[in-house]
Amino acid sequence: MLTRTGPWRQAGQILVISAGPPTWGPTVPQSPLPSGAPSTLGKTNTVNIQIPASGLTTANATLEPRPSRTEAEAAVRTLLRWAGDDPDREGLVDTPARVARAYEEFFAGYETDPVDLLARSFEETDGYDEMVILRDIRMESHCEHHMVPIIGRAHIAYLPQGRVVGISKLARVLEVYAKRLQIQEKLTAQVANTIEQVLKPKGVAVVIEAAHQCMTTRGIHKPGVTMVTSRMLGAFRDDASTRREFLAIIGGQRANVIEG
Ligand SMILES: [Zn+2]
């Protein structure tokens, strides 16, 4: 779980929670970005996408019954053969089972309802109604077009209106959506929309900056490219000074990208 042992700062009346390396869940490595992902997030070749505040995007319905583990492993065997290798050689014989287990981890987000995660909130806040920000949350997802990793960081903020939620829950909402097949734009919108829908705060802001391995390891092979997506709702959308305050707190460079 994300704990409150990390650095806390008071910037005026703004509560800043620096997540640092995420510590929730057993499967998230503590290391910084893996090789292949840029270590200069937000510094170079940034693509910026502003997400319109339109309707809520919901999870895809499952139309067919879920295949069995045996069927999934058989599919991996087929891919191994199709790649040109022999699935029966020693090094590959357990690979289908390993891949199936890995997929259970990568796509565990289909098992959890993010709305339920936020359902338990607290009213005893002594009237705290300033910005709450969880920043630099490591994010691991998979691109729905190529099924390869999207690795990056997210920053989530909201302006409470009577109710607050345990800070680890914000990171968990991100994690649940990230552990599904995604495009970054949809992921950003889903996190913001869910927080707005359940907590009904005065505003929500979500910024995600991530490297897509489908761009860095295949296709146009552009390492160092980071995509930045943002979704601003309520006060973050309507009030430029609130938005600037948030962007300044998560980092000046990002602020320039998103404002500019
Ligand atoms: Zn892709």
Residues whose N, C-alpha, C, O or C-beta is under 5 A from the ligand:
A	BS01	ZN	C143 H145 H146 C214
